[in-house]
């Protein structure tokens, strides 16, 4: 493979890996879905297959980092839950 082809392939992969803009934030959920939060606070919830999901008010969605996100009137609320462990190394 030529050097030019490798550079073009690398640039295309980097551009495809960043679908979000500065105006929105993508949060990965534990169930495989995603939560897209815009700067105005509105959100879009998608399942693992990429289909949009209608959420009820107050239903928690847990992210990979342990934060819980709750929808209220089409806006996202973030709850910080401290998880306790008996393992002293965690």
N, C-alpha and C positions, 0 to 999 in steps of 0.2 A: 504494500500500500504506500502510495506516495505521501510525502510530508504534507502537501497541500490538502489532500483528501482527509488525512487525519485531523488537521486543524479545522476543516469545515465540519466534519463529523462531531468534533468536540464542541464547537460553537453551537451547533444545532441541539445537542443534548443539553447544554447549559440553558439555552433559551427555552426549551420545552420543560425543564424542571422547575421553572419559576413562574407559575401561572398567576400568582397574586400580584396586585399592584400596591403602591404605597397607601392607597385608600382602603385597603381591606386586609384582614388577617385570617389565615386558615389554621384551624385547630383540629388536630387529629383526635378522634374519640376512641375509647377502649373497645367499642363494639365494631370498629372498622369504618364507621362513618366519619364525616367531616362536618365542621361547623364554620361557616364563613361569616365573619363579623366585620361589618363596614364601619367607617369612622363615625357615622351618624348614630351608631348603636343598633341598627337593624341587622338581622341575621338571616342566613339561609342554612337549613339543616339538610344534609344529604346522607343517604344510607351507604352501605359498603359498595353497592352497585352504581352509585352516582345519581340515583333518583332522588328528587326533592321529597322531603317528608314533612307533613303538617304536624306540628307539635302543639300539645295542650299547654295552657298556662301552668307554670309551677312544676312541670315534669323535669327532673334533673337529668343531665347528660354528663357523664364523667369522662374527662380527657385523660390522655396518657400520662400527663404530669401530676395527676391526682386532684386537680381543680375540678369543681363541679360547676357547670354552666346551666342556668335556668332561664327559660323563656318567659317573659311577661309582656304582653301587648306587643308582640313582634320585636321586642328588644331583648338583648342578652344581658343577664345578670351573672356575675361570677361569685361563687362561694368558695372560700378557702376552708378546707376541711383538714385538720391535722390528724394524721393516722398514727396510731400508737403501735409499737411493736415490742415484743419481749426480747428481740435480738439486739444486743448492745452494739453490734457492728453496723446496723442500718441507720 
